Amino acid sequence: MEFTPVNKPGPVMAPVQTADVERAAENRALIQAVKAVNGAELFGSNSELRFVVDRETQRPVIRLVDRETRDVIRQIPPEYVLRLAEDLAPKQSRNEGSL
């Protein structure tokens, strides 16, 4: 007796990584927008916006920075909020594990 598969497997195709392509396009658009804002000097001729990711919490951070001194004039969210989120993260993961 011979068994043959009902559904023959077709050629295996690599998954299309549209999420990566879309993310790259979004990143380019964001970079262009930030450059436009900085070029328009909306925050003064001596200041620029910077978008970064906090290393500890992996949260996005917006900074208004002095171009000459590189001092942070304003940051959203403030540093204390980022540290609070960092301190709460281990407690949250312990509480989720006990459920």
Jmol script that loads the backbone (N, CA, C; Angstrom):
load data "model"
ATOM      1  N   MET A   1       0.842  -1.165   0.000  1.00  0.00           N
ATOM      2  CA  MET A   1       0.000   0.000   0.000  1.00  0.00           C
ATOM      3  C   MET A   1       0.890   1.231   0.000  1.00  0.00           C
ATOM      4  N   GLU A   2       0.519   2.215  -0.804  1.00  0.00           N
ATOM      5  CA  GLU A   2       1.321   3.423  -0.944  1.00  0.00           C
ATOM      6  C   GLU A   2       0.501   4.625  -0.475  1.00  0.00           C
ATOM      7  N   PHE A   3       1.127   5.447   0.304  1.00  0.00           N
ATOM      8  CA  PHE A   3       0.474   6.664   0.793  1.00  0.00           C
ATOM      9  C   PHE A   3       1.082   7.868   0.090  1.00  0.00           C
ATOM     10  N   THR A   4       0.236   8.719  -0.394  1.00  0.00           N
ATOM     11  CA  THR A   4       0.707   9.958  -1.008  1.00  0.00           C
ATOM     12  C   THR A   4       0.085  11.122  -0.261  1.00  0.00           C
ATOM     13  N   PRO A   5       0.831  12.199  -0.090  1.00  0.00           N
ATOM     14  CA  PRO A   5       0.292  13.354   0.639  1.00  0.00           C
ATOM     15  C   PRO A   5      -0.845  14.001  -0.132  1.00  0.00           C
ATOM     16  N   VAL A   6      -1.857  14.411   0.604  1.00  0.00           N
ATOM     17  CA  VAL A   6      -3.000  15.076   0.000  1.00  0.00           C
ATOM     18  C   VAL A   6      -2.607  16.473  -0.455  1.00  0.00           C
ATOM     19  N   ASN A   7      -1.940  17.186   0.427  1.00  0.00           N
ATOM     20  CA  ASN A   7      -1.477  18.536   0.107  1.00  0.00           C
ATOM     21  C   ASN A   7       0.021  18.477  -0.074  1.00  0.00           C
ATOM     22  N   LYS A   8       0.460  18.555  -1.305  1.00  0.00           N
ATOM     23  CA  LYS A   8       1.896  18.539  -1.556  1.00  0.00           C
ATOM     24  C   LYS A   8       2.477  19.879  -1.133  1.00  0.00           C
ATOM     25  N   PRO A   9       3.569  19.819  -0.381  1.00  0.00           N
ATOM     26  CA  PRO A   9       4.172  21.087   0.024  1.00  0.00           C
ATOM     27  C   PRO A   9       4.721  21.822  -1.191  1.00  0.00           C
ATOM     28  N   GLY A  10       4.425  23.099  -1.237  1.00  0.00           N
ATOM     29  CA  GLY A  10       4.919  23.928  -2.320  1.00  0.00           C
ATOM     30  C   GLY A  10       6.309  24.439  -1.998  1.00  0.00           C
ATOM     31  N   PRO A  11       6.811  25.254  -2.846  1.00  0.00           N
ATOM     32  CA  PRO A  11       8.133  25.804  -2.575  1.00  0.00           C
ATOM     33  C   PRO A  11       8.105  26.675  -1.315  1.00  0.00           C
ATOM     34  N   VAL A  12       9.149  26.549  -0.547  1.00  0.00           N
ATOM     35  CA  VAL A  12       9.255  27.331   0.686  1.00  0.00           C
ATOM     36  C   VAL A  12       9.786  28.702   0.328  1.00  0.00           C
ATOM     37  N   MET A  13       9.051  29.723   0.748  1.00  0.00           N
ATOM     38  CA  MET A  13       9.452  31.086   0.446  1.00  0.00           C
ATOM     39  C   MET A  13       9.827  31.793   1.741  1.00  0.00           C
ATOM     40  N   ALA A  14      10.827  32.631   1.652  1.00  0.00           N
ATOM     41  CA  ALA A  14      11.241  33.407   2.819  1.00  0.00           C
ATOM     42  C   ALA A  14      10.149  34.408   3.161  1.00  0.00           C
ATOM     43  N   PRO A  15       9.863  34.591   4.455  1.00  0.00           N
ATOM     44  CA  PRO A  15       8.828  35.558   4.828  1.00  0.00           C
ATOM     45  C   PRO A  15       9.244  36.975   4.430  1.00  0.00           C
ATOM     46  N   VAL A  16       8.297  37.712   3.960  1.00  0.00           N
ATOM     47  CA  VAL A  16       8.558  39.095   3.576  1.00  0.00           C
ATOM     48  C   VAL A  16       8.656  39.915   4.850  1.00  0.00           C
ATOM     49  N   GLN A  17       9.693  40.662   4.947  1.00  0.00           N
ATOM     50  CA  GLN A  17       9.926  41.443   6.158  1.00  0.00           C
ATOM     51  C   GLN A  17       9.418  42.860   5.961  1.00  0.00           C
ATOM     52  N   THR A  18       8.110  42.962   5.786  1.00  0.00           N
ATOM     53  CA  THR A  18       7.519  44.283   5.557  1.00  0.00           C
ATOM     54  C   THR A  18       7.596  45.155   6.801  1.00  0.00           C
ATOM     55  N   ALA A  19       7.587  44.530   7.981  1.00  0.00           N
ATOM     56  CA  ALA A  19       7.673  45.325   9.214  1.00  0.00           C
ATOM     57  C   ALA A  19       8.998  46.073   9.264  1.00  0.00           C
ATOM     58  N   ASP A  20      10.093  45.404   8.851  1.00  0.00           N
ATOM     59  CA  ASP A  20      11.392  46.065   8.844  1.00  0.00           C
ATOM     60  C   ASP A  20      11.433  47.203   7.833  1.00  0.00           C
ATOM     61  N   VAL A  21      10.842  46.983   6.681  1.00  0.00           N
ATOM     62  CA  VAL A  21      10.814  48.014   5.645  1.00  0.00           C
ATOM     63  C   VAL A  21       9.978  49.202   6.117  1.00  0.00           C
ATOM     64  N   GLU A  22       8.832  48.916   6.728  1.00  0.00           N
ATOM     65  CA  GLU A  22       7.968  49.987   7.230  1.00  0.00           C
ATOM     66  C   GLU A  22       8.650  50.759   8.350  1.00  0.00           C
ATOM     67  N   ARG A  23       9.326  50.044   9.242  1.00  0.00           N
ATOM     68  CA  ARG A  23      10.029  50.714  10.347  1.00  0.00           C
ATOM     69  C   ARG A  23      11.136  51.609   9.812  1.00  0.00           C
ATOM     70  N   ALA A  24      11.859  51.146   8.810  1.00  0.00           N
ATOM     71  CA  ALA A  24      12.921  51.961   8.217  1.00  0.00           C
ATOM     72  C   ALA A  24      12.334  53.217   7.584  1.00  0.00           C
ATOM     73  N   ALA A  25      11.201  53.076   6.917  1.00  0.00           N
ATOM     74  CA  ALA A  25      10.551  54.241   6.308  1.00  0.00           C
ATOM     75  C   ALA A  25      10.095  55.224   7.380  1.00  0.00           C
ATOM     76  N   GLU A  26       9.537  54.711   8.481  1.00  0.00           N
ATOM     77  CA  GLU A  26       9.112  55.580   9.581  1.00  0.00           C
ATOM     78  C   GLU A  26      10.312  56.304  10.191  1.00  0.00           C
ATOM     79  N   ASN A  27      11.417  55.587  10.356  1.00  0.00           N
ATOM     80  CA  ASN A  27      12.622  56.195  10.918  1.00  0.00           C
ATOM     81  C   ASN A  27      13.143  57.317  10.018  1.00  0.00           C
ATOM     82  N   ARG A  28      13.128  57.076   8.704  1.00  0.00           N
ATOM     83  CA  ARG A  28      13.578  58.119   7.772  1.00  0.00           C
ATOM     84  C   ARG A  28      12.666  59.340   7.858  1.00  0.00           C
ATOM     85  N   ALA A  29      11.363  59.107   7.944  1.00  0.00           N
ATOM     86  CA  ALA A  29      10.416  60.213   8.037  1.00  0.00           C
ATOM     87  C   ALA A  29      10.633  60.997   9.330  1.00  0.00           C
ATOM     88  N   LEU A  30      10.883  60.293  10.417  1.00  0.00           N
ATOM     89  CA  LEU A  30      11.122  60.957  11.702  1.00  0.00           C
ATOM     90  C   LEU A  30      12.397  61.784  11.654  1.00  0.00           C
ATOM     91  N   ILE A  31      13.439  61.228  11.076  1.00  0.00           N
ATOM     92  CA  ILE A  31      14.708  61.959  10.970  1.00  0.00           C
ATOM     93  C   ILE A  31      14.521  63.219  10.139  1.00  0.00           C
ATOM     94  N   GLN A  32      13.794  63.123   9.036  1.00  0.00           N
ATOM     95  CA  GLN A  32      13.540  64.299   8.198  1.00  0.00           C
ATOM     96  C   GLN A  32      12.737  65.353   8.950  1.00  0.00           C
ATOM     97  N   ALA A  33      11.761  64.914   9.738  1.00  0.00           N
ATOM     98  CA  ALA A  33      10.941  65.855  10.503  1.00  0.00           C
ATOM     99  C   ALA A  33      11.781  66.580  11.556  1.00  0.00           C
ATOM    100  N   VAL A  34      12.638  65.841  12.238  1.00  0.00           N
ATOM    101  CA  VAL A  34      13.496  66.457  13.259  1.00  0.00           C
ATOM    102  C   VAL A  34      14.450  67.446  12.609  1.00  0.00           C
ATOM    103  N   LYS A  35      15.021  67.067  11.467  1.00  0.00           N
ATOM    104  CA  LYS A  35      15.918  67.991  10.762  1.00  0.00           C
ATOM    105  C   LYS A  35      15.177  69.254  10.341  1.00  0.00           C
ATOM    106  N   ALA A  36      13.926  69.113   9.905  1.00  0.00           N
ATOM    107  CA  ALA A  36      13.129  70.275   9.507  1.00  0.00           C
ATOM    108  C   ALA A  36      12.875  71.184  10.700  1.00  0.00           C
ATOM    109  N   VAL A  37      12.533  70.604  11.848  1.00  0.00           N
ATOM    110  CA  VAL A  37      12.283  71.401  13.057  1.00  0.00           C
ATOM    111  C   VAL A  37      13.563  72.110  13.487  1.00  0.00           C
ATOM    112  N   ASN A  38      14.673  71.381  13.493  1.00  0.00           N
ATOM    113  CA  ASN A  38      15.942  71.992  13.895  1.00  0.00           C
ATOM    114  C   ASN A  38      16.365  73.065  12.896  1.00  0.00           C
ATOM    115  N   GLY A  39      16.119  72.839  11.597  1.00  0.00           N
ATOM    116  CA  GLY A  39      16.470  73.817  10.581  1.00  0.00           C
ATOM    117  C   GLY A  39      15.636  75.085  10.681  1.00  0.00           C
ATOM    118  N   ALA A  40      14.393  74.950  11.112  1.00  0.00           N
ATOM    119  CA  ALA A  40      13.512  76.110  11.256  1.00  0.00           C
ATOM    120  C   ALA A  40      13.819  76.905  12.526  1.00  0.00           C
ATOM    121  N   GLU A  41      14.670  76.350  13.370  1.00  0.00           N
ATOM    122  CA  GLU A  41      15.069  77.002  14.619  1.00  0.00           C
ATOM    123  C   GLU A  41      13.863  77.390  15.470  1.00  0.00           C
ATOM    124  N   LEU A  42      12.897  76.465  15.563  1.00  0.00           N
ATOM    125  CA  LEU A  42      11.699  76.724  16.362  1.00  0.00           C
ATOM    126  C   LEU A  42      11.999  76.866  17.847  1.00  0.00           C
ATOM    127  N   PHE A  43      13.105  76.287  18.288  1.00  0.00           N
ATOM    128  CA  PHE A  43      13.467  76.349  19.708  1.00  0.00           C
ATOM    129  C   PHE A  43      14.658  77.271  19.935  1.00  0.00           C
ATOM    130  N   GLY A  44      14.900  78.154  19.001  1.00  0.00           N
ATOM    131  CA  GLY A  44      16.019  79.078  19.099  1.00  0.00           C
ATOM    132  C   GLY A  44      17.158  78.624  18.193  1.00  0.00           C
ATOM    133  N   SER A  45      18.003  79.559  17.864  1.00  0.00           N
ATOM    134  CA  SER A  45      19.099  79.244  16.938  1.00  0.00           C
ATOM    135  C   SER A  45      20.193  78.423  17.599  1.00  0.00           C
ATOM    136  N   ASN A  46      20.192  78.394  18.913  1.00  0.00           N
ATOM    137  CA  ASN A  46      21.255  77.691  19.637  1.00  0.00           C
ATOM    138  C   ASN A  46      20.784  76.362  20.227  1.00  0.00           C
ATOM    139  N   SER A  47      19.586  75.903  19.869  1.00  0.00           N
ATOM    140  CA  SER A  47      19.034  74.676  20.444  1.00  0.00           C
ATOM    141  C   SER A  47      18.627  73.715  19.349  1.00  0.00           C
ATOM    142  N   GLU A  48      18.625  72.417  19.699  1.00  0.00           N
ATOM    143  CA  GLU A  48      18.169  71.402  18.752  1.00  0.00           C
ATOM    144  C   GLU A  48      17.459  70.284  19.492  1.00  0.00           C
ATOM    145  N   LEU A  49      16.520  69.649  18.792  1.00  0.00           N
ATOM    146  CA  LEU A  49      15.815  68.493  19.336  1.00  0.00           C
ATOM    147  C   LEU A  49      16.614  67.239  19.063  1.00  0.00           C
ATOM    148  N   ARG A  50      16.586  66.328  20.024  1.00  0.00           N
ATOM    149  CA  ARG A  50      17.206  65.013  19.839  1.00  0.00           C
ATOM    150  C   ARG A  50      16.246  63.949  20.354  1.00  0.00           C
ATOM    151  N   PHE A  51      16.100  62.913  19.580  1.00  0.00           N
ATOM    152  CA  PHE A  51      15.288  61.770  19.974  1.00  0.00           C
ATOM    153  C   PHE A  51      16.241  60.621  20.251  1.00  0.00           C
ATOM    154  N   VAL A  52      16.174  60.083  21.462  1.00  0.00           N
ATOM    155  CA  VAL A  52      17.053  58.977  21.854  1.00  0.00           C
ATOM    156  C   VAL A  52      16.224  57.919  22.565  1.00  0.00           C
ATOM    157  N   VAL A  53      16.840  56.775  22.801  1.00  0.00           N
ATOM    158  CA  VAL A  53      16.210  55.711  23.581  1.00  0.00           C
ATOM    159  C   VAL A  53      17.030  55.540  24.852  1.00  0.00           C
ATOM    160  N   ASP A  54      16.354  55.600  25.991  1.00  0.00           N
ATOM    161  CA  ASP A  54      17.021  55.417  27.278  1.00  0.00           C
ATOM    162  C   ASP A  54      17.579  54.000  27.349  1.00  0.00           C
ATOM    163  N   ARG A  55      18.832  53.865  27.709  1.00  0.00           N
ATOM    164  CA  ARG A  55      19.499  52.553  27.718  1.00  0.00           C
ATOM    165  C   ARG A  55      18.906  51.584  28.727  1.00  0.00           C
ATOM    166  N   GLU A  56      18.543  52.077  29.886  1.00  0.00           N
ATOM    167  CA  GLU A  56      18.057  51.184  30.933  1.00  0.00           C
ATOM    168  C   GLU A  56      16.608  50.754  30.721  1.00  0.00           C
ATOM    169  N   THR A  57      15.747  51.702  30.357  1.00  0.00           N
ATOM    170  CA  THR A  57      14.315  51.392  30.263  1.00  0.00           C
ATOM    171  C   THR A  57      13.847  51.106  28.839  1.00  0.00           C
ATOM    172  N   GLN A  58      14.692  51.406  27.862  1.00  0.00           N
ATOM    173  CA  GLN A  58      14.348  51.244  26.445  1.00  0.00           C
ATOM    174  C   GLN A  58      13.146  52.098  26.041  1.00  0.00           C
ATOM    175  N   ARG A  59      12.958  53.213  26.709  1.00  0.00           N
ATOM    176  CA  ARG A  59      11.857  54.132  26.412  1.00  0.00           C
ATOM    177  C   ARG A  59      12.372  55.305  25.583  1.00  0.00           C
ATOM    178  N   PRO A  60      11.534  55.823  24.678  1.00  0.00           N
ATOM    179  CA  PRO A  60      11.969  56.985  23.888  1.00  0.00           C
ATOM    180  C   PRO A  60      12.043  58.241  24.751  1.00  0.00           C
ATOM    181  N   VAL A  61      13.036  59.063  24.457  1.00  0.00           N
ATOM    182  CA  VAL A  61      13.268  60.297  25.202  1.00  0.00           C
ATOM    183  C   VAL A  61      13.473  61.427  24.187  1.00  0.00           C
ATOM    184  N   ILE A  62      12.851  62.568  24.461  1.00  0.00           N
ATOM    185  CA  ILE A  62      13.025  63.758  23.627  1.00  0.00           C
ATOM    186  C   ILE A  62      13.822  64.763  24.451  1.00  0.00           C
ATOM    187  N   ARG A  63      14.886  65.277  23.852  1.00  0.00           N
ATOM    188  CA  ARG A  63      15.725  66.252  24.559  1.00  0.00           C
ATOM    189  C   ARG A  63      15.869  67.513  23.735  1.00  0.00           C
ATOM    190  N   LEU A  64      15.822  68.637  24.419  1.00  0.00           N
ATOM    191  CA  LEU A  64      16.159  69.926  23.829  1.00  0.00           C
ATOM    192  C   LEU A  64      17.566  70.242  24.327  1.00  0.00           C
ATOM    193  N   VAL A  65      18.511  70.344  23.385  1.00  0.00           N
ATOM    194  CA  VAL A  65      19.929  70.431  23.742  1.00  0.00           C
ATOM    195  C   VAL A  65      20.531  71.725  23.205  1.00  0.00           C
ATOM    196  N   ASP A  66      21.393  72.349  24.013  1.00  0.00           N
ATOM    197  CA  ASP A  66      22.145  73.515  23.583  1.00  0.00           C
ATOM    198  C   ASP A  66      23.208  73.046  22.583  1.00  0.00           C
ATOM    199  N   ARG A  67      23.232  73.633  21.400  1.00  0.00           N
ATOM    200  CA  ARG A  67      24.160  73.197  20.345  1.00  0.00           C
ATOM    201  C   ARG A  67      25.621  73.427  20.695  1.00  0.00           C
ATOM    202  N   GLU A  68      25.909  74.489  21.420  1.00  0.00           N
ATOM    203  CA  GLU A  68      27.304  74.810  21.739  1.00  0.00           C
ATOM    204  C   GLU A  68      27.833  74.000  22.904  1.00  0.00           C
ATOM    205  N   THR A  69      27.087  73.970  24.000  1.00  0.00           N
ATOM    206  CA  THR A  69      27.583  73.313  25.213  1.00  0.00           C
ATOM    207  C   THR A  69      27.162  71.847  25.315  1.00  0.00           C
ATOM    208  N   ARG A  70      26.171  71.444  24.512  1.00  0.00           N
ATOM    209  CA  ARG A  70      25.601  70.086  24.544  1.00  0.00           C
ATOM    210  C   ARG A  70      24.862  69.796  25.851  1.00  0.00           C
ATOM    211  N   ASP A  71      24.565  70.840  26.618  1.00  0.00           N
ATOM    212  CA  ASP A  71      23.789  70.682  27.847  1.00  0.00           C
ATOM    213  C   ASP A  71      22.329  70.414  27.498  1.00  0.00           C
ATOM    214  N   VAL A  72      21.688  69.553  28.280  1.00  0.00           N
ATOM    215  CA  VAL A  72      20.273  69.269  28.091  1.00  0.00           C
ATOM    216  C   VAL A  72      19.485  70.391  28.757  1.00  0.00           C
ATOM    217  N   ILE A  73      18.707  71.099  27.964  1.00  0.00           N
ATOM    218  CA  ILE A  73      17.883  72.193  28.469  1.00  0.00           C
ATOM    219  C   ILE A  73      16.590  71.647  29.050  1.00  0.00           C
ATOM    220  N   ARG A  74      15.995  70.700  28.324  1.00  0.00           N
ATOM    221  CA  ARG A  74      14.726  70.091  28.749  1.00  0.00           C
ATOM    222  C   ARG A  74      14.675  68.670  28.224  1.00  0.00           C
ATOM    223  N   GLN A  75      14.082  67.786  29.008  1.00  0.00           N
ATOM    224  CA  GLN A  75      13.961  66.388  28.603  1.00  0.00           C
ATOM    225  C   GLN A  75      12.570  65.879  28.935  1.00  0.00           C
ATOM    226  N   ILE A  76      11.983  65.127  27.988  1.00  0.00           N
ATOM    227  CA  ILE A  76      10.666  64.522  28.184  1.00  0.00           C
ATOM    228  C   ILE A  76      10.784  63.039  27.869  1.00  0.00           C
ATOM    229  N   PRO A  77      10.463  62.155  28.788  1.00  0.00           N
ATOM    230  CA  PRO A  77      10.148  62.373  30.195  1.00  0.00           C
ATOM    231  C   PRO A  77      11.414  62.735  30.966  1.00  0.00           C
ATOM    232  N   PRO A  78      11.249  63.422  32.097  1.00  0.00           N
ATOM    233  CA  PRO A  78      12.404  63.806  32.904  1.00  0.00           C
ATOM    234  C   PRO A  78      13.179  62.582  33.399  1.00  0.00           C
ATOM    235  N   GLU A  79      14.412  62.806  33.751  1.00  0.00           N
ATOM    236  CA  GLU A  79      15.296  61.717  34.192  1.00  0.00           C
ATOM    237  C   GLU A  79      14.724  60.971  35.397  1.00  0.00           C
ATOM    238  N   TYR A  80      14.123  61.690  36.338  1.00  0.00           N
ATOM    239  CA  TYR A  80      13.601  61.019  37.528  1.00  0.00           C
ATOM    240  C   TYR A  80      12.468  60.054  37.171  1.00  0.00           C
ATOM    241  N   VAL A  81      11.684  60.375  36.141  1.00  0.00           N
ATOM    242  CA  VAL A  81      10.604  59.478  35.717  1.00  0.00           C
ATOM    243  C   VAL A  81      11.195  58.209  35.095  1.00  0.00           C
ATOM    244  N   LEU A  82      12.251  58.354  34.317  1.00  0.00           N
ATOM    245  CA  LEU A  82      12.920  57.187  33.728  1.00  0.00           C
ATOM    246  C   LEU A  82      13.490  56.278  34.815  1.00  0.00           C
ATOM    247  N   ARG A  83      14.094  56.876  35.842  1.00  0.00           N
ATOM    248  CA  ARG A  83      14.668  56.063  36.925  1.00  0.00           C
ATOM    249  C   ARG A  83      13.559  55.380  37.726  1.00  0.00           C
ATOM    250  N   LEU A  84      12.440  56.065  37.902  1.00  0.00           N
ATOM    251  CA  LEU A  84      11.301  55.474  38.600  1.00  0.00           C
ATOM    252  C   LEU A  84      10.782  54.267  37.810  1.00  0.00           C
ATOM    253  N   ALA A  85      10.661  54.420  36.506  1.00  0.00           N
ATOM    254  CA  ALA A  85      10.212  53.309  35.651  1.00  0.00           C
ATOM    255  C   ALA A  85      11.196  52.152  35.719  1.00  0.00           C
ATOM    256  N   GLU A  86      12.475  52.467  35.775  1.00  0.00           N
ATOM    257  CA  GLU A  86      13.508  51.431  35.878  1.00  0.00           C
ATOM    258  C   GLU A  86      13.391  50.683  37.209  1.00  0.00           C
ATOM    259  N   ASP A  87      13.142  51.415  38.283  1.00  0.00           N
ATOM    260  CA  ASP A  87      13.003  50.790  39.604  1.00  0.00           C
ATOM    261  C   ASP A  87      11.741  49.938  39.704  1.00  0.00           C
ATOM    262  N   LEU A  88      10.667  50.354  39.042  1.00  0.00           N
ATOM    263  CA  LEU A  88       9.408  49.619  39.114  1.00  0.00           C
ATOM    264  C   LEU A  88       9.395  48.384  38.222  1.00  0.00           C
ATOM    265  N   ALA A  89      10.183  48.353  37.186  1.00  0.00           N
ATOM    266  CA  ALA A  89      10.164  47.241  36.231  1.00  0.00           C
ATOM    267  C   ALA A  89      10.445  45.892  36.891  1.00  0.00           C
ATOM    268  N   PRO A  90      11.470  45.732  37.726  1.00  0.00           N
ATOM    269  CA  PRO A  90      11.692  44.419  38.359  1.00  0.00           C
ATOM    270  C   PRO A  90      10.549  44.017  39.280  1.00  0.00           C
ATOM    271  N   LYS A  91       9.941  44.966  39.971  1.00  0.00           N
ATOM    272  CA  LYS A  91       8.829  44.653  40.863  1.00  0.00           C
ATOM    273  C   LYS A  91       7.634  44.155  40.062  1.00  0.00           C
ATOM    274  N   GLN A  92       7.370  44.753  38.923  1.00  0.00           N
ATOM    275  CA  GLN A  92       6.254  44.334  38.094  1.00  0.00           C
ATOM    276  C   GLN A  92       6.462  42.909  37.571  1.00  0.00           C
ATOM    277  N   SER A  93       7.682  42.588  37.149  1.00  0.00           N
ATOM    278  CA  SER A  93       7.929  41.247  36.614  1.00  0.00           C
ATOM    279  C   SER A  93       7.818  40.200  37.722  1.00  0.00           C
ATOM    280  N   ARG A  94       8.191  40.542  38.945  1.00  0.00           N
ATOM    281  CA  ARG A  94       8.035  39.593  40.073  1.00  0.00           C
ATOM    282  C   ARG A  94       6.570  39.388  40.375  1.00  0.00           C
ATOM    283  N   ASN A  95       5.763  40.476  40.345  1.00  0.00           N
ATOM    284  CA  ASN A  95       4.338  40.354  40.626  1.00  0.00           C
ATOM    285  C   ASN A  95       3.628  39.554  39.541  1.00  0.00           C
ATOM    286  N   GLU A  96       4.010  39.704  38.282  1.00  0.00           N
ATOM    287  CA  GLU A  96       3.383  38.951  37.196  1.00  0.00           C
ATOM    288  C   GLU A  96       3.690  37.474  37.325  1.00  0.00           C
ATOM    289  N   GLY A  97       4.876  37.131  37.806  1.00  0.00           N
ATOM    290  CA  GLY A  97       5.257  35.741  37.965  1.00  0.00           C
ATOM    291  C   GLY A  97       4.496  35.035  39.052  1.00  0.00           C
ATOM    292  N   SER A  98       3.950  35.769  40.015  1.00  0.00           N
ATOM    293  CA  SER A  98       3.244  35.154  41.123  1.00  0.00           C
ATOM    294  C   SER A  98       1.757  34.936  40.837  1.00  0.00           C
ATOM    295  N   LEU A  99       1.274  35.444  39.703  1.00  0.00           N
ATOM    296  CA  LEU A  99      -0.141  35.306  39.374  1.00  0.00           C
ATOM    297  C   LEU A  99      -0.476  33.931  38.892  1.00  0.00           C
TER     298      LEU A  99
END
end "model"
wireframe off; spacefill off
backbone 0.3
color backbone group
